Amino acid sequence: MRTGEAFRVALDALRANRLRSGLTMLGVVIGVAAVVLLVAIGSGAKQEVEQQVEGLGSNIIFVVPGKFEFGSAPTVSRLTLDDVDLLGRVVGDPGRVAVSVASGETVSVGPREMFATVNGVNANVPNVFDRRVARGSYITPTDVDTRRRVVVLGSSVARTIFGDIDPLGRQVSVAGVRFRVIGVFQPQGSTFGVDRDAEVHIPVTAAQRLFGVERIDALAVKAPTVDDIAPLQGRLVSALQDKYPDEEFSAVTQTQILGTIGRILGLLTLVLTAIAAISLLVGGVGVSNIMLVSVRERTREIGLRKALGARQRDILLQFLIEAVLLCVAGGLIGIGLGVGASLAVNAVSPLPAVIAWWSPALAFAVSAAVGIFFGVAPARRAGRLDPVVALRTE
C-alpha cells in the first residue's frame, strides 16, 4: 500500500467517527494549549522583571548588610550616613552613592489619605537611579543637612490626595508630621511587584528623625563604567568590613539579581510546563485506548484486507497514521488556542505573556511524538492479526 493511499484510508476512518475522533483529540488540545500558555506566561514574567531591573538605571551596585539571598530574613543594619562618605571615597565620587531608609506610613491632606512607602534619601538618588521629576525639583544637599521637611511625591500619591490640584508648595502630612511638597515624580510603574508611584521621598535625616532611627537600610553605588563593577564590588565590601569587623556585607549587581531571578522563574516555568505536559500524557493514553477499540471494531476489515494481500506493515502504517493524525490535528488546534489565550492574557490582564517561538514548535513536535509513541502498540496489534481468525470474528 502506498503512503498516500494509507493517508486516505486513515482520513476516511477518522471522518467515519467524527465525535469519537474529536473527543480523543481533546486531551491533546488541552495539553498543547496549556504548554504554550504557561511557557508564554513564564517568559513574559521573566521579560517584565528584566525590564524593571534595567529601568532602575545602569552600572548599579546594591550594598546591603548580611548575605544577600532572595527569601532570606533581612539583617539588622549598622550602616549610617558616615558610610556614604566612606563608600564615596572608595568609588572616587561621593555623588555616586545613594542611601535609603524606608517605612510604610500614611500620607494625607485633610480627609484624603493614602498608605505609601516613605523613603528617606540623600540628594544623589537622581545621579544613581533613573528617577525623574515631572514637576518641581528634587531634594538638595542643603535639605539633607538641615533636616528640612520637604517631600517629593510619587505620581499616584499626588493624584490620590490632591486630585487635579497642583501640589507644589502645599503641605502634606507624613505620619502626622507636616512636609512641604517640592516635586512630583514621573509615572514609574512597578518593580518586583512594588508600586514605585506609591512612594514619597524625604531627606534621609528627616526620615531618621521621623522613624526614630539612626541607621540606613542600604546604599546604592553607581560604578563609572561596566568594567569597574566587578573590582568595585570587592573594594566596597572590604571597606565596610574593615569598619565593622564582626559584620557581613553584600554587594550585588543588577546582572546578579537578574541571574538569580531568571533561574527562579526558569525553574517555575519548567515546573508549570511539566504539569501541563501531564495532560499531554493523558491525551496520549486516550489516543492509544481509542485506537485499540478501533482495532477491535475493525477486526473483520483487517482480516479481509490481509486476505486480499495487504502486508503486516501496510496495516501497521494505516493505524499508526490514524494515531499521528489525531495528535497532530489536536496539536495544531492546541497551538492556536494557546497562542490566542496568551494574547488575551497579555491584553486584558496585568500578567504579561510573551510567546516564545520555540514553545509552539516544541508542542507540535511533542504532539506528533505522542501520536507515534501511543499509536505503535495498537498498530502492531492490528498488523499481527491472523487473517483467518480475523475473518471469523463477529
Secondary structure, 3 states (H helix, E strand, C coil): CCHHHHHHHHHHHHHHCHHHHHHHHHHHHHHHHHHHHHHHHHHHHHHHHHHHHHHCCCCEEEEEECCCCCCCCCCCCCCCCHHHHHHHHHHCCHHHEEEEEEEEEEEEECCEEEEEEEEEECCCHHHHCCCCEEEECCCCHHHHHCCCCEEEECHHHHHHHHCCCCCCCCEEEECCEEEEEEEEECCCCEECCEEHHHEEEEEHHHHHHHHCCCCCCEEEEECCCHHHHHHHHHHHHHHHHHHCCCCCEEEEEHHHHHHHHHHHHHHHHHHHHHHHHHHHHHHHHHHHHHHHHHHHHCHHHHHHHHHCCCCHHHHHHHHHHHHHHHHHHHHHHHHHHHHHHHHHHHHHCCCCCCCCCHHHHHHHHHHHHHHHHHHHHHHHHHHCCCHHHHHHCC
